[in-house]
Structures are given as C-alpha cells and as structure tokens.
C-alpha cells in the first residue's frame, strides 16, 4: 500500500521495496552476513515467522514452546523446527 501511494505521487522514482521482516529471506541474509557465519540457529516462539524464516534461509531453528506457538501447531505447519 505504501509503495503504491509513493508510485502515484512520484511515478518517476519507481520505488522498489524489499521486505525486511521475518520470515522474509533478506533479513536473515543480512544478519548472517553481519555474523560472518551460517553456523547459527534461530531461536523463537513462532512457527510462521521464526521457524519459517530459518527454514527459508537454510539455517537451524529452535522453537520455544512457552511463547506464541504450541506443540499442537507443529502438525499443521509447513515449517518444522530443528529443535524444540
């Protein structure tokens, strides 16, 4: 929506936006580049952002079951954590 509004007001700029939020790959790539290694694990409490983002980036994930996602959600998710 924001990109569309800018395009209407500034058509000559042709703005291009890259999402930088989980589970989008660019935020994981930026973090891995800063760390200088891919030998990491994403620790989080949400299957649809934390675990899915780690899967998209090709890194390990650890799902903490005391937060948002519960064990019951594991069977319905396309993203499977490496560790629980």
C-alpha positions as CSV (number, residue, x, y, z in Angstrom):
1,X,0.0,0.0,0.0
2,X,2.8,2.4,0.9
3,X,4.7,1.6,-2.3
4,X,1.5,2.1,-4.3
5,X,1.0,5.5,-2.8
6,X,4.5,6.6,-3.4
7,X,4.3,5.4,-7.0
8,X,1.2,7.6,-7.6
9,X,2.9,10.7,-6.2
10,X,6.3,10.1,-7.6
11,X,6.0,8.0,-10.8
12,X,9.4,9.0,-12.0
13,X,11.1,7.4,-9.0
14,X,9.7,3.9,-9.5
15,X,10.2,2.9,-5.8
16,X,11.1,-0.7,-5.1
17,X,10.7,-2.1,-1.6
18,X,12.3,-5.2,-0.1
19,X,10.5,-6.6,3.0
20,X,12.8,-6.7,6.0
21,X,10.7,-8.7,8.4
22,X,10.5,-12.3,9.4
23,X,10.1,-14.7,7.7
24,X,11.4,-12.8,4.6
25,X,14.8,-14.1,3.5
26,X,16.6,-10.7,3.1
27,X,16.6,-10.0,6.9
28,X,18.1,-13.4,7.6
29,X,20.7,-12.9,4.9
30,X,21.7,-9.5,6.3
31,X,22.0,-11.0,9.8
32,X,24.1,-13.9,8.6
33,X,26.4,-11.5,6.6
34,X,26.9,-9.4,9.8
35,X,27.7,-12.5,11.8
36,X,30.1,-13.8,9.2
37,X,28.8,-17.4,9.5
38,X,25.9,-19.6,8.7
39,X,26.6,-21.8,11.7
40,X,23.7,-20.4,13.7
41,X,20.3,-21.3,15.0
42,X,17.2,-19.0,15.0
43,X,15.6,-19.3,18.4
44,X,12.0,-18.1,18.5
45,X,8.5,-18.8,19.7
46,X,6.5,-18.5,16.4
47,X,6.4,-21.2,13.7
48,X,5.1,-18.8,11.0
49,X,7.8,-16.2,11.4
50,X,10.8,-17.5,13.3
51,X,10.9,-21.2,12.2
52,X,9.7,-20.4,8.7
53,X,12.3,-17.7,8.3
54,X,15.1,-20.0,9.4
55,X,13.8,-22.7,7.0
56,X,13.8,-20.2,4.1
57,X,17.3,-19.1,5.0
58,X,18.6,-22.7,5.3
59,X,19.6,-22.5,8.9
60,X,18.7,-24.4,12.0
61,X,15.8,-23.3,14.2
62,X,14.8,-23.9,17.8
63,X,11.2,-23.4,18.7
64,X,10.5,-22.3,22.3
65,X,7.1,-23.7,23.3
66,X,6.4,-21.2,26.1
67,X,5.5,-18.4,23.7
68,X,3.1,-17.9,20.8
69,X,3.2,-21.3,19.0
70,X,2.2,-24.5,20.8
71,X,3.2,-28.1,20.2
72,X,-0.2,-28.8,18.6
73,X,0.6,-26.4,15.8
74,X,3.5,-28.4,14.6
75,X,1.4,-30.9,12.6
76,X,-0.3,-28.1,10.7
77,X,2.8,-26.1,9.9
78,X,4.9,-26.3,6.7
79,X,7.9,-25.2,8.8
80,X,9.5,-27.8,11.0
81,X,11.9,-26.6,13.7
82,X,15.3,-28.4,14.0
83,X,15.0,-28.3,17.8
84,X,12.2,-28.0,20.4
